[in-house]
Amino acid sequence: MFVPRVPNPNDKRRLARLTEAVSKIMNSLARQGNLPESGQSDFSLNATPSGVAGGDLTGTYPNPTVANGKITEAKQLLADNTTNDVSTSKHGYAPKAPNDATKYLDGTGAYSVPARGGTTLTTFAGRAAAGNSGYLAFYSNSILTSRDNGATWDEFFQGHPVTLPSVQSWSWVNQGGASISSTRGYEYFEAPGSGTNTYRMRVKAIPTPPYHCEYGFLFQAIDAAHIDAGPVWRESGSGKFVTVQAEQETDVGGSYGLHIVKYDDPTTINSAYSAVKIGTLCPFWFRIGDDGTTNRTMDYSVDGFNWINYHTVGRTDFITADQVGFHINNLNASLPVAAAWFHYKETA
């Protein structure tokens, strides 16, 4: 015989709690876009999301976009960081110019990684344009070495920083058969043989006093009665000039000398201020100056940094100089003479 079950009062409470839990789950799923809100009849799992986007997205559903600045390098797989491969197959998209200078040379599609530092052997005229900071250039046809500072080339001679002469705008005095060339970076100055003193000069207007003009040069030694090269002061109105001469001549025992001499014109000597023998051959570091009030001065150096005064005279003695320059003279009738002038710098 069937005996009906007597309901337990606790069953209604359990059912109420279960119904409440299921309702919360359904509403949570609905808020995630997976189910409709409670009370709606459409329980499709393909419901379209709506509302304001968050995280790395901006805008509203159903069509949010990636927010600016959210796709950082740390969130990308950039194989080029270790393999130097910057192809679109690695990135999945084509970079836009201007590119990251640490990874690309240009934005034309031919991507490569710029070199960092390094050296090259080339000709002076054949070196690349500056722009690769730290790069060193050595030359097969020049006594110079260069370092790229990222914008321009810094020049060096035997490790010494130098300022290359730029004498294209300077004027010739008594050029004759002399020539000057800067294709190797420095000024190569050559004069033909001559049986008499014949001074060839390149000159320019003096700097505003007070000034110093530094010169660094190599000078070719040959057996001759007299050959010399070096700085010059000149008075353009009279044509008179004063030379600072690194010289080789038989009248000082065939040795090198330092001679400061006054000339009335390129072939006529007036008199000498001083003459001494010097033991240092090359390179020569000379400096001439004018203090603007009292004196002209001449200094010499063994390293181009430390200067020793050798000659001081009143600034209007013999001439009132309005030009400075560089000269070469050859008293050897059969052989030419040459100088490599690699440094000229004007300072106060």
Rosetta blueprint (number, residue, H / E / L):
1 M L
2 F L
3 V L
4 P L
5 R L
6 V L
7 P L
8 N L
9 P H
10 N H
11 D H
12 K H
13 R H
14 R H
15 L H
16 A H
17 R H
18 L H
19 T H
20 E H
21 A H
22 V H
23 S H
24 K H
25 I H
26 M H
27 N H
28 S H
29 L H
30 A H
31 R H
32 Q L
33 G L
34 N L
35 L L
36 P L
37 E L
38 S L
39 G L
40 Q L
41 S L
42 D L
43 F L
44 S L
45 L L
46 N L
47 A L
48 T L
49 P L
50 S L
51 G E
52 V E
53 A L
54 G L
55 G L
56 D L
57 L E
58 T E
59 G L
60 T E
61 Y E
62 P L
63 N L
64 P L
65 T E
66 V E
67 A L
68 N L
69 G L
70 K L
71 I L
72 T L
73 E H
74 A H
75 K H
76 Q L
77 L L
78 L L
79 A L
80 D H
81 N H
82 T H
83 T H
84 N L
85 D L
86 V L
87 S L
88 T H
89 S H
90 K H
91 H H
92 G L
93 Y L
94 A L
95 P L
96 K L
97 A L
98 P L
99 N L
100 D L
101 A L
102 T L
103 K L
104 Y L
105 L L
106 D L
107 G L
108 T L
109 G L
110 A L
111 Y L
112 S L
113 V L
114 P L
115 A L
116 R L
117 G L
118 G L
119 T E
120 T E
121 L E
122 T E
123 T L
124 F L
125 A L
126 G L
127 R L
128 A L
129 A L
130 A L
131 G L
132 N L
133 S L
134 G L
135 Y L
136 L E
137 A E
138 F E
139 Y E
140 S L
141 N L
142 S L
143 I L
144 L E
145 T E
146 S E
147 R E
148 D E
149 N L
150 G L
151 A L
152 T L
153 W E
154 D E
155 E E
156 F E
157 F E
158 Q L
159 G L
160 H E
161 P E
162 V E
163 T L
164 L L
165 P L
166 S L
167 V L
168 Q L
169 S L
170 W L
171 S E
172 W E
173 V E
174 N L
175 Q L
176 G L
177 G L
178 A L
179 S E
180 I E
181 S E
182 S L
183 T L
184 R L
185 G L
186 Y L
187 E E
188 Y E
189 F E
190 E E
191 A E
192 P L
193 G L
194 S L
195 G L
196 T L
197 N L
198 T L
199 Y L
200 R E
201 M E
202 R E
203 V E
204 K E
205 A E
206 I L
207 P L
208 T L
209 P L
210 P L
211 Y E
212 H E
213 C E
214 E E
215 Y E
216 G E
217 F E
218 L E
219 F E
220 Q L
221 A L
222 I L
223 D L
224 A L
225 A L
226 H E
227 I E
228 D E
229 A E
230 G E
231 P E
232 V E
233 W E
234 R E
235 E L
236 S L
237 G L
238 S L
239 G L
240 K L
241 F E
242 V E
243 T E
244 V E
245 Q E
246 A E
247 E E
248 Q E
249 E E
250 T H
251 D H
252 V H
253 G L
254 G L
255 S L
256 Y E
257 G E
258 L E
259 H E
260 I E
261 V E
262 K E
263 Y E
264 D E
265 D E
266 P L
267 T L
268 T E
269 I E
270 N E
271 S E
272 A E
273 Y E
274 S E
275 A E
276 V E
277 K E
278 I L
279 G L
280 T L
281 L L
282 C L
283 P L
284 F E
285 W E
286 F E
287 R E
288 I E
289 G E
290 D E
291 D L
292 G L
293 T L
294 T L
295 N E
296 R E
297 T E
298 M E
299 D E
300 Y E
301 S E
302 V L
303 D L
304 G L
305 F L
306 N L
307 W L
308 I E
309 N E
310 Y E
311 H E
312 T E
313 V E
314 G E
315 R L
316 T L
317 D L
318 F L
319 I L
320 T L
321 A L
322 D L
323 Q E
324 V E
325 G E
326 F E
327 H E
328 I E
329 N E
330 N E
331 L L
332 N L
333 A L
334 S L
335 L L
336 P L
337 V E
338 A E
339 A E
340 A E
341 W E
342 F E
343 H E
344 Y E
345 K E
346 E E
347 T E
348 A L
